[in-house]
Amino acid sequence: MTLLHFLDRLIPYDTFLDDLAARIVKLLKSDHDDPEFVSQRKAYQMFGRRNVERWKRQGKIVPCKRPGKVEYRTSELRFLQRTVQDYFDDHPQDGRNKKIK
């Protein structure tokens, strides 16, 4: 029997895989109706304007620019939405987020 060792417990590998599979199925069901791309306006509504602008500034997403339209890939936005964010930039542009040593 293979075990995975986490900081606070040991979990059988099969249990880990079952939990992982259940989580993946849940995410697939929740996202299956998402369009491939959403407009910038819709992205702001769904994920918050400040979040989308921060992800863009940090280079985590790149908009697809078409004549008269700016769109984002929905799957990339969903991925960033589910990722734990570090809100302090390593390289602040305006000096407001300098790290204290």
C-alpha beads as a LAMMPS data file, in Angstrom:
LAMMPS data file: protein, C-alpha beads

101 atoms
100 bonds

1 atom types
1 bond types

-500.0 500.0 xlo xhi
-500.0 500.0 ylo yhi
-500.0 500.0 zlo zhi

Masses

1 110.0

Atoms # bond

1 1 1 0.000 0.000 0.000
2 1 1 1.380 3.394 -1.008
3 1 1 0.881 6.273 1.411
4 1 1 1.180 9.995 0.893
5 1 1 2.675 11.854 3.797
6 1 1 1.219 15.280 4.461
7 1 1 2.382 17.482 7.303
8 1 1 -0.419 16.418 9.611
9 1 1 -1.361 12.866 8.462
10 1 1 -0.784 9.889 6.214
11 1 1 -3.350 9.213 3.505
12 1 1 -3.628 6.044 1.405
13 1 1 -2.865 6.781 -2.241
14 1 1 -6.204 5.323 -3.420
15 1 1 -8.104 7.635 -1.049
16 1 1 -6.138 10.598 -2.373
17 1 1 -6.938 9.640 -5.979
18 1 1 -10.640 9.179 -5.209
19 1 1 -10.816 12.601 -3.566
20 1 1 -8.891 14.182 -6.435
21 1 1 -11.151 12.571 -9.045
22 1 1 -14.265 13.755 -7.206
23 1 1 -12.924 17.297 -7.094
24 1 1 -12.060 17.268 -10.803
25 1 1 -15.546 16.023 -11.721
26 1 1 -17.109 18.762 -9.589
27 1 1 -15.007 21.455 -11.308
28 1 1 -15.805 20.091 -14.762
29 1 1 -19.534 20.123 -14.007
30 1 1 -19.407 23.690 -12.704
31 1 1 -17.488 24.973 -15.766
32 1 1 -19.053 22.970 -18.604
33 1 1 -21.365 25.805 -19.707
34 1 1 -18.619 28.457 -19.806
35 1 1 -17.903 29.943 -23.238
36 1 1 -14.324 29.695 -24.529
37 1 1 -13.904 33.490 -24.432
38 1 1 -15.664 36.278 -22.513
39 1 1 -15.649 39.995 -23.235
40 1 1 -13.689 42.297 -20.966
41 1 1 -16.941 43.671 -19.542
42 1 1 -18.194 40.170 -18.738
43 1 1 -14.808 39.233 -17.226
44 1 1 -15.036 42.282 -14.955
45 1 1 -18.543 41.232 -13.874
46 1 1 -17.618 37.590 -13.260
47 1 1 -14.208 37.961 -11.611
48 1 1 -14.008 41.572 -10.461
49 1 1 -12.412 44.430 -12.368
50 1 1 -9.489 44.790 -9.967
51 1 1 -8.690 41.070 -10.154
52 1 1 -8.704 41.034 -13.965
53 1 1 -6.598 44.197 -14.165
54 1 1 -4.116 42.843 -11.584
55 1 1 -3.760 39.517 -13.417
56 1 1 -3.218 41.404 -16.672
57 1 1 -0.633 43.734 -15.091
58 1 1 1.202 40.749 -13.593
59 1 1 1.249 39.017 -16.983
60 1 1 -0.869 36.091 -15.786
61 1 1 -3.455 36.647 -18.531
62 1 1 -3.162 38.176 -21.956
63 1 1 -6.272 39.621 -23.579
64 1 1 -7.238 38.618 -27.088
65 1 1 -7.746 41.854 -28.968
66 1 1 -10.102 41.858 -31.929
67 1 1 -11.491 44.833 -33.835
68 1 1 -13.680 46.659 -31.345
69 1 1 -13.389 43.889 -28.722
70 1 1 -11.142 42.760 -25.898
71 1 1 -11.723 39.191 -24.748
72 1 1 -10.200 36.772 -22.247
73 1 1 -10.023 32.990 -22.270
74 1 1 -12.524 31.862 -19.616
75 1 1 -10.490 28.805 -18.573
76 1 1 -7.489 31.013 -17.726
77 1 1 -9.673 33.319 -15.635
78 1 1 -11.204 30.349 -13.787
79 1 1 -7.726 28.963 -13.091
80 1 1 -6.568 32.278 -11.613
81 1 1 -9.798 32.572 -9.617
82 1 1 -9.040 29.233 -7.958
83 1 1 -5.357 29.981 -7.336
84 1 1 -4.200 31.413 -4.024
85 1 1 -2.960 34.896 -4.872
86 1 1 0.051 36.789 -3.576
87 1 1 -1.239 40.335 -3.476
88 1 1 2.183 41.863 -2.912
89 1 1 4.045 42.347 -6.153
90 1 1 7.714 41.318 -6.098
91 1 1 8.487 44.207 -8.431
92 1 1 6.224 47.128 -7.510
93 1 1 5.744 49.610 -10.321
94 1 1 4.793 52.616 -8.241
95 1 1 6.725 51.941 -5.029
96 1 1 3.620 51.517 -2.814
97 1 1 4.130 47.777 -2.232
98 1 1 7.790 47.773 -1.209
99 1 1 8.778 44.917 1.047
100 1 1 10.020 45.854 4.485
101 1 1 13.299 44.224 5.456

Bonds

1 1 1 2
2 1 2 3
3 1 3 4
4 1 4 5
5 1 5 6
6 1 6 7
7 1 7 8
8 1 8 9
9 1 9 10
10 1 10 11
11 1 11 12
12 1 12 13
13 1 13 14
14 1 14 15
15 1 15 16
16 1 16 17
17 1 17 18
18 1 18 19
19 1 19 20
20 1 20 21
21 1 21 22
22 1 22 23
23 1 23 24
24 1 24 25
25 1 25 26
26 1 26 27
27 1 27 28
28 1 28 29
29 1 29 30
30 1 30 31
31 1 31 32
32 1 32 33
33 1 33 34
34 1 34 35
35 1 35 36
36 1 36 37
37 1 37 38
38 1 38 39
39 1 39 40
40 1 40 41
41 1 41 42
42 1 42 43
43 1 43 44
44 1 44 45
45 1 45 46
46 1 46 47
47 1 47 48
48 1 48 49
49 1 49 50
50 1 50 51
51 1 51 52
52 1 52 53
53 1 53 54
54 1 54 55
55 1 55 56
56 1 56 57
57 1 57 58
58 1 58 59
59 1 59 60
60 1 60 61
61 1 61 62
62 1 62 63
63 1 63 64
64 1 64 65
65 1 65 66
66 1 66 67
67 1 67 68
68 1 68 69
69 1 69 70
70 1 70 71
71 1 71 72
72 1 72 73
73 1 73 74
74 1 74 75
75 1 75 76
76 1 76 77
77 1 77 78
78 1 78 79
79 1 79 80
80 1 80 81
81 1 81 82
82 1 82 83
83 1 83 84
84 1 84 85
85 1 85 86
86 1 86 87
87 1 87 88
88 1 88 89
89 1 89 90
90 1 90 91
91 1 91 92
92 1 92 93
93 1 93 94
94 1 94 95
95 1 95 96
96 1 96 97
97 1 97 98
98 1 98 99
99 1 99 100
100 1 100 101
